[in-house]
Amino acid sequence: MAYFVARVELHGATKSDYDRLHELMKARSFARWIAGPDGVKRALPIGSYFSDAHASRPAAVSDVKAASTAVGKSYEFIVTEGPSTWENLPPHQ
């Protein structure tokens, strides 16, 4: 199973723009949280997303690009594949 972390930055965006991005990313199987080895869900920083639902990196990139474009702001993003390490992420609520 592949794991992907995406980070999207919307240029000149408002909170409602990011709320829209969150909805669009969720519809494309990206979550705003990541689960640790202990099973506890941890909240990711704003504009960061996790997915284990994509078959390949190109598929994940395609979904991130579609969601980012649909917000209607200029954007930049990065998608990485593989295990992740984090520290001090708050519990997801």
HELIX and SHEET records of a PDB file:
HELIX    1   1 LYS A   15  ALA A   27  1                                  13    
HELIX    2   2 ARG A   57  VAL A   71  1                                  15    
SHEET    1   A 3 SER A  48  SER A  51  0                                        
SHEET    2   A 3 PHE A   4  LEU A  10 -1                                        
SHEET    3   A 3 TYR A  75  GLU A  81 -1                                        
SHEET    1   B 2 TRP A  33  ALA A  35  0                                        
SHEET    2   B 2 LYS A  41  ALA A  43 -1                                        
END                                                                             
